[in-house]
Amino acid sequence: MERRAQLPGAQLHARDARRRRRAVLPLQHRRARRRRARDHRRRGVSGRDAVRRDVGLLRPEEPPRAPALGPRRRRVRPQAQAHDQPRRTEGARRRAGRGFRADPPRQPPVRAAGERGAVEVHPVPGIEAPVSDAKRLAGEKAIEFVEDGMVVGVGTGSTVAFFIDALGRIRDRIRGAVSSSEQSTQRLRALGIDVLDLNATGPLPLYVDGADECDPHRRLIKGGGAALTREKIIAEASTRFVCIVDPAKRVDVLGRFPLPVEVIPMARSLVGREIVRLTGGQPVWREGVVTDNGNWVLDVHNLSIVDPVAMEAQLNQVPGVVAVGLFARRAADVVIVGGEPPLVLR
Ligand code: 5RP
């Protein structure tokens, strides 16, 4: 006790920390630790730097891999994968900053459909100004398709947010809107636009929505904002579907963006296994996200969808699948690609 009282604070702290370490570390770990520390001292680097350098050395030139699989590609059962995949995706994102060549995710992290922040509206954190400008230009161009007295179908997402804002400026010319998510509903109402029930309106003349990917035949992947089921319903109910995208969404073959599939919660594992069997893709459970319909979302990675109509039909057959984020059977009628000037593809 006396000696303890004489020790200066820093030394006292160091001694206590050493004792605590000894108490928890088995002998062989302590030896390994001492050996490593000796090596590091010889090399003249601190323990922390040495570890970082070792990690870098382990994987200096790894071949590109799917972001979903992360660094240690291993065979996992779909159910297990659905649980641990998100963490590995996070890891891949962190490594992206250190020369890891995984494709960067195009979407900001999604929390829950319809919840504010599920798909951030502008200004979009993490989305560079040119992308945001392209989305705005696409959204504003779509206003040209709105006619007086229309009830307009409205999608979900950051591009659609620009369309909603523009719609707010002409709100006296329209009868109202049918919304595809709680998030869009809030934005529409905040601008004084009536949100109507699809059952009451009947077929709609126009639906405007964004997309995560768009191929040359105007077939789409959608659902990055987890609103795919209601979006599909409104697209189906509409005579004209105008899709608004920024140029980065254009692809030759769909599938680089993980395909969202909304599932009934109890069917998550079953659907995951069937997706692996039918498509060869890797389903990843979007953990923590609940759709506006109370369901869950699987994102299917590593697909190259050469026949989107067939895949959409096939996945729609799996019991427990509520909706597949492929808009191929009912593709967009018009695609507006944001830019100066915007490109209108029909
Ligand atoms: C939401 C969607 C969105 O339209 C899609 O994710 C595109 O979003 P953004 O316009 O924010 O890029 O399908 O379910």
Residues whose N, C-alpha, C, O or C-beta is under 5 A from the ligand:
A	BS01	5RP	V119 T156 G157 S158 T159 V160 D209 G210 A211 D212 K222 G223 G224 G225 A226 A227 L228
